[in-house]
Amino acid sequence: MPAASNTKSDLSSVLIACCLAMLAVGDNSTAIMAALPDMKASLQLGPAEVEWVVNAYLLTAAIFIIVGGGAADQLGARRSSVAGIALFALASLIIALAPTGPVVVGARALQGLGAAFAVAGTLAAVSEAAPDSKRAEAIGAWTGFLMLGFSIGPLIGGAVTHYVGWRFIFWLNVAAMVPAALMLQRHPGAGGRRAISMDWVGLGILAVFMVTLISGLQALAHVRTNPLAAIVPLALAVMAFIALIRTETRRPQPLVDFALFANRNFAIAAGLLFLVMFDIMTLLLYYNLFAQSADGLDMSAIAAGLSLLPLTIALFAFARVAPMIAMRIGVRRMLIGGSLLLAVGCAIVWLSFQTNAKFAALMPGLFVAGAGIALIYASAPRLGLATLPQLQAGKGSGMLNSCSFLGGTVGVTFGGIVFALAGFAGVLVLLGISALASAALCLRLRAE
C-alpha cells in the first residue's frame, strides 16, 4: 500500500508541476502579442525588431526542440524539464527588467531555448510518471493546460498590459515557473536511460538554415532597394538545406531524421502543424497591431484582448472535443473541415471590415477561425505520431514541434511583409490561402 500511495503522490506532483509549466509556456506564446504595441512604444522598437521579439523565441525553439527530446533521454525527463523551466524563468526575469530592445530579443531567444527543453522534458516526465492505465489521461491533461495557456494568453496579456504594464506578464512567468521547477526538483525521477552522441554538425547546419531563411524572408520587404540583402541569405539557406539533407541521411543517429518524412501521414502532419502555427501567430500578432493602432480599431490593450475572447473560447473548447469529433467523422474529414472553417473565419473577419457593423461580424469570424485552428492543432500531432513505432515517438515529436515553431516564425515574417503592403486585410487573405493549402494537404491523407 505505501508504494502505491507514493506512486500516486509522485504522479500528482509531477503532473501538477508539468501542467503549471505548460500553462506558462502556452500563455507566454500568445500573451506577448497583446503587449507588443506597448513594448514597441516604450522600448522604441522598429518593425524588424518587433518581428524579432516574436521570431527569436520561435526560431530558437524550432532549432533546439529536437535536442530537448534527446536531453530528456540522456539526463532524465524531470532533470531536463527543471533545466528548461529554470532557463525560461531566468529569461522571463531578464525581459521583465530589460532596458532596451536588443536585450529583450536576446532574452526571448533564451526563453525559446528553455521552452525547447521544458516542452519536450515535461511531456516525457508525465509519460514516465504515469502508469499505463493513466498515461493517456495524464498526457491529455498536459496538452489541455498547454492549450489553455495558449488560448487565454491574449486576454491575460491585454489585461495585464492595460492595468500594470507589459513587464508584469514576464513576472507572472517567473511566478509560475519557480514553483514548477521546485516541485520537479523534489521528485527527480529516474536518471538518463541511454547515452546518445550529439549531432553537433547537424545542429549547426540546422541553425544556419533556419536563421538565414528567416533573415532572407525579412529582407524581401526591401528587395527593390537592396536585393542582395535578401538574395544572399536565401541562397545560403538553400545551400544549408542541401547540406543538411546530405549530412543527416548519412548519419546512423541523425538529429534531423528525414526518413520519418517517407511516411505520408507523418509528412502531412508536419505540414499541417507548420501551416497552423503560421496562421495563429500571424493572426494574433497583426490583429493586435491593427486593433491597437490609431489607423486600425484604436483599441486599448485590454479591449483588444477582450475582442479576441471568441477566438479564445473556440481554441480551448474545440481542442477538447477534437478527439470525439474525429471518432465520429474520421480524422481526415475533421482536418479538412477545420481547414475550411479557418478559411471561412478569415473571410468573415475580412468582410467585417468592409461593413459598418464591424463587431457584429468580427466576433463570429474570430470564433469560426479559432474552431478551425483548434481542430488542426489538437489533432495533427496525434496523426503524425500514430504512424510511428513507440521507439521513434520522441524523435517524431521533436520533428513535429520543430516544424510547428518554424511555421510560426515564417508566418510572422511573411505577415510583416503583407501587413506593410496591404494592412491587416492583406494578412487575412494570406491566412485564407494558407488555410486552403491545409485543406488541400489533408486530401492527401491515407484513408483511416
C-alpha positions in Angstrom: 0.0 0.0 0.0 2.7 2.6 0.8 4.3 2.0 -2.5 1.1 2.6 -4.4 0.5 5.7 -2.4 3.9 7.0 -3.1 3.4 6.3 -6.8 0.1 8.2 -6.8 1.7 11.1 -4.9 4.6 11.2 -7.3 2.3 11.3 -10.3 0.2 14.0 -8.8 3.2 16.2 -8.0 4.9 15.7 -11.4 1.6 16.3 -13.3 0.8 19.5 -11.4 4.3 20.8 -11.9 4.3 20.0 -15.6 0.9 21.4 -16.3 1.8 24.6 -14.4 4.9 24.9 -16.6 2.9 24.3 -19.8 0.3 26.8 -18.8 3.0 29.4 -18.5 4.6 28.4 -21.8 1.3 28.5 -23.6 0.3 31.8 -22.1 3.8 33.3 -22.9 3.4 32.4 -26.6 0.3 34.5 -27.1 0.1 37.0 -24.2 3.0 38.9 -25.7 1.0 39.6 -28.8 -1.3 41.9 -26.9 1.7 43.6 -25.2 3.7 44.2 -28.3 2.3 47.6 -29.2 3.1 48.9 -25.7 6.5 47.3 -25.9 7.1 48.9 -29.2 6.4 52.3 -27.8 8.3 52.0 -24.5 11.4 50.3 -26.0 11.2 52.3 -29.3 11.3 49.1 -31.4 11.3 49.3 -35.2 9.2 47.0 -37.4 12.0 44.5 -37.8 12.7 44.4 -34.0 9.0 43.8 -33.3 9.2 40.7 -35.6 12.4 39.5 -33.9 10.8 39.8 -30.4 8.5 37.1 -31.6 10.8 35.3 -34.0 13.8 35.0 -31.6 11.6 32.8 -29.4 10.1 30.7 -32.1 13.3 30.2 -34.1 15.4 29.1 -31.1 12.6 26.7 -30.0 12.4 25.3 -33.5 16.2 24.7 -33.7 16.5 23.1 -30.2 13.2 21.3 -29.6 14.7 18.1 -31.2 17.8 18.5 -28.8 15.3 18.8 -25.9 13.8 15.4 -26.7 17.3 13.9 -26.7 18.2 15.6 -23.4 15.2 14.0 -21.7 16.6 10.6 -22.7 20.2 11.4 -21.6 19.6 13.5 -18.4 16.3 12.1 -17.3 13.0 13.7 -18.2 12.5 15.5 -14.9 16.0 16.8 -14.7 15.8 18.0 -18.3 12.5 19.7 -17.5 13.9 21.5 -14.5 16.8 22.8 -16.6 14.4 24.1 -19.3 12.0 25.6 -16.8 14.8 27.4 -15.0 16.1 28.8 -18.3 12.7 30.0 -19.1 12.2 31.7 -15.7 15.6 33.4 -16.0 14.9 34.7 -19.5 11.5 36.0 -18.3 13.2 37.8 -15.4 15.7 39.4 -17.8 12.8 40.6 -20.1 10.9 42.0 -17.1 13.9 44.2 -16.3 15.2 44.8 -19.8 16.2 48.4 -20.6 16.4 48.1 -24.4 15.0 46.2 -27.4 18.2 44.1 -28.1 18.2 42.8 -24.5 14.5 41.7 -25.0 15.3 40.0 -28.3 18.3 38.1 -26.7 16.3 37.1 -23.7 13.4 35.9 -25.9 15.9 33.6 -27.7 16.9 32.3 -24.2 13.2 31.7 -23.5 12.9 29.7 -26.7 15.8 27.5 -25.6 14.2 27.0 -22.2 10.9 26.2 -23.9 12.5 23.6 -26.1 13.8 21.7 -23.1 10.7 22.3 -21.0 8.1 21.2 -23.6 10.0 18.0 -24.6 11.0 17.2 -21.0 7.7 17.7 -19.3 5.8 15.6 -21.8 8.4 12.8 -21.3 8.2 13.3 -17.5 4.4 13.0 -17.4 4.5 9.9 -19.6 7.2 8.4 -17.4 5.4 9.1 -14.1 2.0 7.8 -15.2 1.2 4.1 -15.1 -0.1 2.6 -18.3 -3.7 2.8 -17.2 -3.5 6.6 -16.6 -0.9 7.7 -19.3 -3.5 8.8 -21.9 -5.4 10.8 -19.2 -2.1 12.4 -17.9 -0.9 13.4 -21.4 -4.4 14.8 -22.1 -4.1 17.0 -19.0 -0.6 18.2 -20.2 -2.0 19.0 -23.6 -5.0 20.7 -22.2 -3.1 23.1 -20.0 -0.7 24.0 -22.8 -3.8 24.8 -25.0 -5.5 26.6 -22.1 -2.4 28.9 -21.7 -2.3 29.4 -25.4 -6.0 30.3 -25.6 -6.2 32.7 -22.6 -2.9 34.4 -23.4 -4.3 37.3 -25.5 -6.9 38.1 -22.8 -4.3 37.9 -19.9 -1.7 39.9 -21.9 -4.2 42.6 -22.7 -5.5 42.9 -19.2 -2.0 42.9 -17.6 -0.6 45.4 -20.1 -3.6 47.7 -19.6 -3.6 47.7 -15.8 0.0 47.1 -14.6 2.2 47.3 -17.8 3.7 44.7 -20.1 6.7 43.8 -17.9 4.3 42.2 -15.4 3.5 39.5 -18.0 7.0 38.2 -17.6 7.0 38.4 -13.8 3.9 36.1 -13.9 6.1 33.6 -15.9 8.6 33.6 -13.1 5.9 33.2 -10.5 4.6 30.1 -12.3 7.9 28.5 -13.3 9.8 28.7 -10.0 7.3 26.5 -8.0 7.0 24.1 -11.0 10.8 23.7 -11.0 11.0 23.2 -7.3 8.2 20.6 -7.3 10.1 18.6 -10.0 13.4 19.0 -8.2 11.8 17.3 -5.2 10.9 14.4 -7.4 13.9 13.9 -9.6 12.8 10.5 -11.0 14.9 8.1 -12.9 18.3 9.1 -14.5 19.0 9.1 -18.2 18.1 5.9 -19.9 20.7 5.9 -22.7 23.7 7.8 -23.9 23.3 9.3 -27.4 26.1 11.1 -29.2 25.1 14.6 -30.0 24.9 15.5 -33.7 26.6 18.9 -33.4 27.2 19.2 -37.1 23.5 18.6 -37.9 22.5 21.1 -35.2 24.9 23.7 -36.6 23.7 23.3 -40.2 20.0 23.3 -39.0 20.6 26.6 -37.2 22.3 28.2 -40.2 19.4 27.0 -42.4 16.7 28.5 -40.2 18.4 31.8 -39.3 19.4 32.5 -42.9 15.9 31.6 -44.2 14.2 34.0 -41.8 16.7 36.7 -42.3 16.3 36.4 -46.1 12.5 36.4 -45.9 12.5 39.5 -43.7 14.8 41.3 -46.3 12.2 40.6 -49.0 10.4 43.7 -47.8 13.3 45.8 -49.2 14.2 43.7 -52.1 13.8 46.5 -54.6 16.2 48.8 -52.9 18.6 46.2 -51.5 18.2 42.9 -53.4 21.4 41.4 -52.1 20.2 41.6 -48.5 17.5 39.0 -49.5 19.4 37.0 -52.2 22.5 36.2 -50.2 20.8 34.8 -47.0 18.2 32.9 -49.1 21.0 31.4 -51.2 22.8 30.4 -48.0 19.6 28.9 -46.7 19.2 26.7 -49.8 22.8 25.6 -49.6 22.4 24.8 -45.9 19.3 22.8 -46.5 21.0 20.7 -49.2 24.0 20.2 -46.8 21.6 19.2 -44.0 19.9 16.5 -46.2 23.3 15.1 -47.4 24.8 15.1 -43.9 21.8 13.7 -42.0 20.9 11.0 -44.4 24.4 9.5 -44.0 24.5 9.6 -40.2 23.4 6.4 -38.2 21.8 8.7 -35.5 20.9 11.9 -37.2 19.5 14.9 -35.4 17.1 15.5 -38.3 15.8 12.2 -39.4 14.5 12.7 -42.9 13.4 9.1 -43.1 10.4 10.0 -41.0 9.0 12.0 -43.8 8.9 8.9 -46.0 5.6 8.1 -44.2 3.0 10.2 -46.0 0.7 10.8 -43.0 3.7 11.9 -40.8 4.8 14.3 -43.5 1.3 15.7 -43.9 1.0 16.1 -40.1 4.3 18.1 -40.1 3.0 20.3 -42.9 -0.3 20.9 -41.1 1.5 21.9 -37.9 3.7 24.3 -39.9 0.7 25.9 -41.5 -1.5 26.1 -38.4 1.3 27.8 -36.4 1.9 30.1 -39.4 -1.8 31.0 -39.1 -2.2 31.5 -35.4 1.0 33.5 -34.8 0.4 35.7 -37.8 -3.2 36.3 -36.8 -2.5 37.2 -33.2 0.4 39.5 -33.9 -1.0 41.5 -36.7 -4.5 41.6 -35.3 -3.2 43.2 -32.1 -1.0 45.7 -34.0 -4.0 46.6 -36.1 -6.5 46.7 -33.3 -4.4 48.9 -31.1 -3.3 51.3 -33.8 -4.9 54.7 -34.4 -5.3 53.8 -38.1 -7.0 50.5 -37.2 -9.6 49.9 -34.4 -7.9 52.2 -32.0 -8.4 49.9 -29.0 -6.6 49.7 -25.7 -4.6 46.6 -24.9 -7.4 45.2 -22.7 -10.1 45.9 -25.3 -8.0 44.1 -28.0 -7.7 41.1 -25.7 -11.4 41.1 -24.9 -12.2 41.3 -28.6 -10.3 38.1 -29.1 -12.4 36.3 -26.5 -14.4 34.4 -29.2 -11.1 33.1 -30.6 -10.0 32.1 -27.0 -13.2 30.2 -26.3 -13.1 28.4 -29.6 -9.5 27.4 -29.3 -10.0 25.8 -25.9 -13.4 24.3 -26.5 -12.7 22.7 -29.9 -9.3 21.4 -28.8 -11.1 19.5 -26.1 -13.8 18.0 -28.3 -11.5 17.3 -31.3 -10.9 13.6 -30.4 -14.7 13.0 -30.1 -15.3 14.7 -33.5 -12.5 12.6 -35.1 -14.1 9.4 -33.7 -17.5 10.3 -35.2 -16.5 11.6 -38.7 -12.9 10.5 -39.1 -9.6 12.4 -38.7 -9.3 13.2 -42.4 -12.8 14.8 -42.7 -12.3 16.7 -39.5 -9.0 18.1 -40.6 -10.4 19.2 -43.9 -13.4 20.7 -42.1 -11.1 22.5 -39.7 -9.0 24.0 -42.5 -12.2 25.2 -44.3 -13.5 26.7 -41.1 -10.3 28.7 -40.7 -10.6 30.0 -44.3 -14.3 30.9 -43.7 -13.5 32.6 -40.5 -10.8 34.7 -42.1 -13.3 35.6 -44.9 -15.9 36.7 -42.3 -13.4 38.8 -40.4 -12.3 40.4 -43.7 -15.9 41.2 -44.6 -16.5 42.7 -41.2 -14.1 45.5 -42.0 -15.9 46.2 -45.3 -19.2 46.9 -43.5 -20.5 49.4 -40.9 -21.4 46.6 -38.4 -17.7 45.6 -37.8 -18.0 43.8 -34.5 -21.3 42.0 -35.3 -19.3 40.1 -38.0 -15.9 40.2 -36.4 -16.8 38.2 -33.3 -18.3 35.2 -35.1 -15.5 35.3 -37.6 -12.9 35.0 -34.9 -14.9 32.2 -33.3 -15.0 30.2 -36.5 -11.3 30.8 -37.2 -10.5 29.7 -33.7 -12.5 26.5 -34.1 -10.6 25.6 -37.3 -7.2 26.3 -35.8 -8.0 24.2 -32.7 -9.2 21.2 -34.6 -6.0 21.1 -36.6 -3.6 22.0 -33.8 -5.1 19.4 -31.4 -5.2 16.5 -33.9 -2.2 16.8 -36.2 0.4 15.7 -33.6 -1.6 12.6 -32.8 -2.0 11.8 -36.5 1.8 12.1 -37.1 2.8 10.1 -34.0 0.2 7.4 -34.7 2.2 6.4 -37.8 5.4 5.7 -35.9 6.6 2.9 -33.7 7.0 3.7 -30.0 10.8 3.8 -30.2 10.5 6.7 -32.7 7.9 8.7 -30.8 10.3 11.0 -29.0 12.2 11.8 -32.2 9.0 12.2 -34.2 7.5 14.5 -31.5 10.7 16.7 -31.8 10.4 16.9 -35.5 6.7 17.8 -35.4 7.3 20.5 -32.8 10.2 21.9 -34.8 8.1 22.2 -37.9 5.4 23.9 -35.8 7.7 26.5 -34.4 9.3 27.2 -37.8 5.9 27.7 -39.3 5.2 30.4 -36.6 8.3 32.3 -37.4 7.8 32.1 -41.2 4.3 33.3 -40.7 5.3 36.3 -38.6 7.9 37.2 -41.2 5.6 36.8 -44.3 2.8 38.5 -42.4 5.1 41.5 -41.7 5.7 42.0 -45.4 2.0 41.7 -46.3 0.9 43.9 -43.3 3.3 46.7 -44.5 2.0 46.4 -48.1 -1.7 45.7 -47.7 -2.6 46.1 -44.0 -4.5 43.6 -41.9 -6.9 42.9 -44.8 -4.0 41.6 -46.8 -2.9 39.4 -43.8 -6.4 37.9 -43.7 -6.1 37.0 -47.4 -2.7 35.4 -46.7 -4.2 33.3 -43.8 -7.1 32.3 -46.1 -4.7 31.0 -48.7 -2.7 29.1 -46.0 -6.0 27.5 -44.7 -6.9 26.4 -48.2 -3.4 24.9 -48.6 -4.0 22.9 -45.4 -7.3 21.6 -46.8 -5.5 20.5 -50.0 -2.8 18.8 -47.9 -5.5 16.9 -45.9 -6.9 15.5 -49.2 -3.6 13.5 -49.5 -4.1 11.7 -46.2 -4.2 8.0 -46.4 -7.6 6.5 -45.6 -8.1 5.5 -42.0 
